[in-house]
């Protein structure tokens, strides 16, 4: 192996380390995810990562081994090998190579030809400020040793270009049938299989740019820093900062997203005419050192020319993979908020209204979603995490504002966010993460193509917002939420219950806006265990008469009973409220129409006396139930909660089978006991708030309803605060009078809407 015996990987130690990291991953709070398309891990040779935290240097090789079974070589700072101790021996045994190793290039090239992967951090050190552009927009980073900005290293590019030439040399030997040369290479690389060597050199030389993004980043104190400080009084400011930031990443819930970019094929960086020279030179390569170690005694015009072309092409290749690294950032809410803040500061604006800022942020999320090349953090793909930004209700926003306020970067005063002078102050490289996290976020996001344009458009459009466009975005959130929830709750662990389900009808929300529509919009809300399919046909009928209609999907419905098991009745009400807000952008008058539990939710929303509310129609509102066992639901739910702490046990009866459903094509067959308990809580709340409903109301009830006690309608009428209210009894032994249009239910509603329109 040409004198590299001391660097051999100890496979037992390597595999043991992988197992240890797997255990630590479960114990720590960092959530590691590697995202990539097919091919990058298997076909990649040199993997390049950005560098922000020390511990991340142990993660890539672990993930690659887990996925592909490949051993990796990783470059490590020379300082880790200064002492001949157990730690340096351990690093060597798991594939680390000192970056100042005398014959580094030949060694790494040989490892690649043996089928190993090579991991390099081309920034050459931690980039704490995430600033990777100079003032002219060129890639450059701060060097702590030089105390100035410099270009990124080209070592990875040079290595890949030279490996490409080595492969060409060996391919030439196979083409010539030069058995002596082939045997020489087999001996150098310690390989026995000719076919394996031939397959290796036929593969294109590749580089995989990759990005590691952490979210959220916190600056609060942690046990790790306090513990080190306790035993080592007077620790350096630099170490304290690193323990603060990186300890929070490890000990507090943090997402570590690793994204592998597209494969870069090195052979594409040789011009066609350059190939003529490289082919001639490659025939002279008899060992790894012939090309990879500079040797003036072997210089020739062709070799000097080749060296010059390698330097030139390596710079182009370097720029390509650095762009690939930085454009793979996983954009999150803090990135967008930080860019919005600096967009204002660049214009000399020092503060902004709360609502305006929230609107900018929401629009930035929606505009970013429209750009397919931008990698969005899952919290920006799940409306459950960002949809309430317009109301200032968002966990990610709260975390960002709290951190910014704690660092005295943003101040909340009089309904405005004030941007403090500290945001524009210069900070030492080693403290910027603890002094100005907003700048770190902004720096990290800037290299992503199009992201600043997205933010500028959001800022501009928020000045005079288009209510209809925002309504369109909000309805798209409803649709995205449905798909997101289905994806979450169709994983294998939920299969046993999901396989019992019989619903086949469409379960997504709908929004129908006729071209020439009335000014009275209708919100159609389905019932418990059902989906918008329960009211879709009626909604389509209403639209033919000019009524705009929104059919929301109640949270937890239309996906999996497991999803419903996670929801509260307040979340169901939130689904109806969002539909109302969407319709408000198109109509000045709105009527709420709800079936069964959807009717109860309609009345609850009506009790809030919203602007534009013209009337409410309910069908079979459940105040009392025909099934007397409902009285035991709270007791059963409490028992389930008491045993839920046992990890392998879901409760006494987490689900009850719904044998009597009238419409198995739209209803869940498995009823979560938790959801039944929420239903009881919702009914209790409704009885308290009926007095606050003041709009006109039409109450419909089947006289022999098998699910809802007909007495419920009398209770609603008695407690309803409306002066204009009417009760209609429908002769029916069925519960689903709206879905089946029993007793002209739909005509009664249509006629009532016509009266409201007039």
NORKAJO-V635619 format. One record per backbone hydrogen bond with DSSP energy under -0.5 kcal/mol. NH is the residue of the N-H (numbers start at 0). CO is the residue of the C=O. E is the energy in kcal/mol with one decimal. If there is no record, write none. Layout:
nh:co:e
NH:CO:E
NH:CO:E
This chain:
nh:co:e
6:3:-1.8
7:4:-1.7
9:92:-2.6
10:8:-1.0
13:9:-2.6
14:10:-2.5
15:11:-2.3
16:12:-2.5
17:13:-2.0
18:14:-1.9
19:15:-2.2
20:16:-2.7
21:17:-2.0
22:18:-1.9
23:19:-2.7
24:20:-2.6
25:21:-1.2
26:22:-1.6
27:23:-3.1
28:249:-2.6
29:249:-0.6
30:253:-3.6
31:29:-0.8
32:255:-2.5
34:32:-0.5
34:257:-3.4
39:36:-0.7
42:38:-2.9
43:39:-1.5
45:205:-1.5
46:44:-0.5
46:117:-3.3
47:207:-2.5
48:119:-1.9
49:209:-0.7
56:53:-1.7
57:54:-1.9
58:55:-0.9
59:55:-0.9
61:57:-0.7
62:58:-2.2
63:59:-2.6
64:60:-2.2
65:61:-2.2
66:62:-2.0
67:63:-3.1
68:63:-0.6
68:64:-1.8
69:63:-0.6
72:116:-3.2
73:94:-1.7
74:118:-2.0
75:96:-2.5
79:76:-1.7
80:77:-2.1
81:78:-1.0
84:82:-1.9
88:84:-1.9
89:85:-2.3
90:86:-2.5
91:87:-2.1
92:88:-2.0
93:89:-1.3
94:91:-1.3
95:90:-2.5
96:73:-2.4
98:75:-2.4
100:97:-1.8
103:100:-1.4
106:102:-1.8
107:103:-2.7
108:104:-2.6
109:105:-2.3
110:106:-2.0
111:107:-2.2
112:108:-2.2
113:109:-1.1
114:111:-1.5
115:110:-2.7
116:70:-2.1
117:44:-2.7
118:72:-3.8
119:46:-2.7
121:119:-0.7
123:120:-2.3
126:50:-3.1
127:125:-0.9
129:126:-0.9
131:129:-0.8
133:137:-2.7
136:133:-2.0
139:131:-2.3
140:149:-2.8
142:147:-2.6
143:141:-0.6
146:142:-1.9
147:142:-0.9
149:140:-3.0
152:121:-1.6
157:153:-2.6
158:154:-2.7
159:155:-2.3
160:156:-2.4
161:157:-2.4
162:158:-2.5
163:159:-2.0
164:160:-1.5
165:161:-2.4
166:162:-2.6
167:163:-1.8
168:164:-2.3
169:165:-2.2
170:166:-2.7
171:167:-2.4
172:168:-1.5
173:169:-2.0
174:170:-2.8
175:171:-2.3
176:172:-0.8
176:173:-0.6
177:172:-2.6
178:176:-1.6
181:177:-2.3
182:178:-2.9
183:179:-1.8
184:180:-2.1
185:181:-2.5
186:182:-2.1
187:183:-2.5
188:184:-2.6
189:185:-0.6
189:186:-0.6
190:185:-2.6
193:191:-0.7
196:192:-1.8
197:193:-2.7
198:194:-2.4
199:195:-2.1
200:196:-2.3
201:197:-1.2
202:198:-0.9
202:199:-0.7
206:263:-1.9
207:45:-3.1
208:206:-0.6
208:261:-0.6
209:47:-2.4
210:258:-2.2
212:210:-0.5
212:256:-2.4
214:254:-1.9
225:221:-2.1
226:222:-2.7
227:223:-2.1
228:224:-2.4
229:225:-1.9
230:226:-1.6
231:227:-1.9
234:231:-0.7
239:235:-2.5
240:236:-2.1
241:237:-2.1
242:238:-2.6
243:239:-1.9
244:240:-2.5
245:241:-2.3
246:241:-0.5
246:242:-1.2
247:243:-1.3
248:244:-1.6
249:245:-1.7
250:246:-2.7
251:247:-2.0
253:28:-1.4
254:214:-3.7
255:30:-2.9
255:253:-0.5
256:212:-2.5
256:254:-0.7
257:32:-3.2
257:255:-0.6
258:210:-2.5
258:256:-0.6
259:34:-2.5
259:257:-0.5
260:208:-3.7
260:258:-0.5
263:206:-2.7
264:262:-0.6
265:204:-2.4
265:263:-0.7
267:264:-1.5
268:265:-2.5
269:266:-1.3
270:268:-0.5
274:270:-1.3
274:271:-0.6
275:271:-0.6
276:272:-0.8
277:273:-2.5
278:274:-2.4
279:275:-1.4
280:276:-2.5
281:277:-2.6
282:278:-1.0
283:280:-1.8
284:281:-1.3
285:283:-0.8
290:286:-0.6
290:287:-0.7
291:287:-1.9
292:288:-1.4
293:291:-0.6
297:294:-2.0
298:295:-1.8
303:299:-2.9
304:300:-2.4
305:301:-2.7
306:302:-2.5
307:303:-2.0
308:304:-2.2
309:305:-2.4
310:306:-2.2
311:307:-2.3
312:308:-3.1
313:309:-2.4
314:310:-1.3
315:311:-1.3
316:312:-2.7
317:313:-2.9
318:314:-2.2
319:315:-1.8
320:316:-2.5
321:317:-2.3
322:318:-1.9
323:319:-2.1
324:320:-2.2
325:321:-2.4
326:322:-2.0
327:324:-1.0
328:325:-1.0
330:328:-1.0
330:374:-2.9
335:331:-1.6
336:332:-2.7
337:333:-2.3
338:334:-2.3
339:335:-2.2
340:336:-2.1
341:337:-2.3
342:338:-2.0
343:339:-1.7
344:340:-2.2
345:341:-2.3
346:342:-0.7
346:343:-0.8
347:344:-1.6
348:343:-2.8
349:347:-0.5
351:416:-1.9
353:414:-2.4
356:352:-2.6
357:353:-2.6
358:354:-2.3
359:355:-2.5
360:356:-2.4
361:357:-2.4
362:358:-2.7
363:359:-2.5
364:360:-2.0
365:361:-2.2
366:362:-2.9
367:363:-2.3
368:364:-2.0
369:365:-0.8
369:366:-0.7
370:367:-1.6
371:369:-0.8
373:370:-1.4
374:328:-0.5
375:373:-0.7
376:330:-3.3
379:376:-2.7
380:377:-1.1
381:377:-1.1
382:380:-0.7
384:381:-2.7
385:381:-0.7
386:382:-3.2
388:385:-2.1
389:386:-0.5
390:387:-1.1
391:388:-2.4
392:387:-2.4
393:391:-0.8
397:393:-2.5
398:394:-2.4
399:395:-2.0
400:396:-2.9
401:397:-2.7
402:398:-2.1
403:399:-2.6
404:400:-2.6
405:401:-2.5
406:402:-1.9
407:404:-1.4
408:403:-3.1
409:403:-1.1
410:417:-2.7
412:410:-0.6
412:415:-2.6
415:412:-1.2
416:351:-3.1
417:410:-3.5
417:415:-0.6
418:349:-3.5
419:408:-2.6
419:417:-0.6
422:419:-2.0
423:420:-1.8
424:421:-1.0
430:427:-1.8
431:427:-1.1
433:430:-1.1
434:430:-1.4
435:431:-3.0
439:435:-1.4
440:436:-2.4
441:437:-2.3
442:438:-2.9
443:439:-2.1
444:440:-1.8
445:441:-1.9
446:442:-0.6
447:444:-2.0
448:446:-0.5
450:447:-1.8
453:449:-2.0
454:450:-1.9
455:451:-2.5
456:452:-2.4
457:453:-2.2
458:454:-2.6
459:455:-2.3
460:456:-2.9
461:457:-1.4
462:459:-1.1
463:459:-0.5
464:461:-0.7
466:464:-0.9
469:465:-2.3
470:466:-2.2
471:467:-2.2
472:468:-2.3
473:469:-2.5
474:470:-2.2
475:471:-2.1
476:472:-1.8
477:473:-1.4
478:474:-1.9
479:475:-2.9
480:476:-2.8
481:477:-1.7
482:478:-1.9
483:479:-3.0
484:480:-2.7
485:481:-2.1
486:482:-2.3
487:483:-2.2
488:484:-2.5
489:486:-0.7
490:487:-0.7
493:490:-2.2
494:491:-1.8
497:493:-2.1
498:494:-2.7
499:496:-1.6
500:497:-1.6
503:664:-1.6
504:664:-2.3
509:550:-1.7
511:548:-3.1
512:510:-0.5
513:511:-0.5
516:514:-0.7
517:545:-3.4
520:518:-0.7
520:588:-2.9
521:547:-2.6
522:590:-2.2
523:521:-0.6
523:549:-2.5
524:522:-0.6
524:592:-2.5
525:551:-0.5
529:526:-1.5
533:530:-2.3
534:531:-1.5
535:531:-1.2
536:532:-0.6
538:534:-2.2
539:535:-2.4
540:536:-1.9
541:537:-2.5
542:538:-2.1
543:539:-1.3
544:540:-0.6
544:541:-1.3
545:542:-1.9
546:541:-1.9
547:545:-0.5
548:511:-2.6
549:521:-2.3
550:509:-3.4
551:549:-0.6
553:551:-0.6
556:553:-2.4
562:559:-1.0
563:555:-0.6
563:559:-1.6
564:560:-1.7
565:561:-0.6
565:562:-1.4
566:563:-1.4
570:567:-0.5
571:567:-1.3
572:568:-2.4
573:569:-2.1
574:570:-1.5
575:571:-1.4
576:572:-2.5
577:573:-2.3
578:574:-1.5
579:575:-2.0
580:576:-2.3
581:577:-2.0
582:578:-2.3
583:579:-2.0
584:580:-0.6
584:581:-1.1
585:582:-2.0
586:582:-2.0
588:518:-1.8
589:611:-2.4
590:520:-2.7
591:614:-2.2
592:522:-3.1
592:590:-0.5
593:616:-2.5
594:524:-2.5
595:618:-4.0
597:594:-2.5
598:595:-0.9
599:595:-1.6
600:596:-2.4
601:597:-1.7
602:598:-2.1
603:599:-2.2
604:600:-2.5
605:601:-2.3
606:602:-1.7
607:604:-1.5
608:605:-2.0
612:609:-1.7
613:589:-3.2
614:589:-1.1
615:695:-1.8
616:591:-3.5
617:697:-2.5
618:593:-2.0
619:699:-2.8
622:620:-1.1
625:706:-2.7
626:706:-0.5
627:625:-0.9
629:626:-1.7
630:627:-1.4
631:628:-2.1
632:629:-1.2
635:631:-2.4
636:632:-3.0
637:633:-2.3
638:634:-2.1
639:635:-2.3
640:636:-2.1
641:637:-1.9
642:638:-1.3
643:639:-0.8
645:642:-1.6
646:644:-0.7
648:645:-2.0
655:670:-2.7
657:668:-4.3
658:656:-1.2
660:657:-0.8
665:662:-2.0
666:662:-1.6
667:528:-1.9
670:655:-3.5
670:668:-0.6
671:669:-0.6
672:653:-2.3
675:671:-1.9
676:672:-2.2
677:673:-2.1
678:674:-2.2
679:675:-1.9
680:676:-2.1
681:677:-2.5
682:678:-2.2
683:679:-2.1
684:680:-2.1
685:681:-2.4
686:682:-2.2
687:683:-1.1
688:684:-1.4
689:685:-1.4
691:688:-1.7
692:689:-1.7
693:691:-0.7
695:613:-0.6
696:723:-2.2
697:615:-2.4
698:725:-3.3
699:617:-2.8
699:697:-0.5
700:727:-1.9
702:729:-2.6
703:731:-1.8
704:701:-1.0
708:623:-2.1
708:706:-0.5
711:708:-3.1
712:709:-1.2
713:709:-0.7
714:710:-1.9
715:711:-2.4
716:712:-2.6
717:713:-2.3
718:714:-2.2
719:715:-2.0
720:689:-2.2
724:722:-0.8
725:696:-1.9
727:698:-3.0
729:700:-2.9
730:728:-0.5
731:729:-0.8
736:734:-2.3
739:735:-2.0
740:736:-0.5
741:736:-2.0
743:740:-0.7
744:741:-1.0
747:743:-2.3
748:744:-1.8
749:745:-2.8
750:746:-3.1
751:747:-1.7
752:748:-2.5
753:749:-2.2
754:750:-1.9
755:751:-2.2
756:752:-2.6
757:753:-1.9
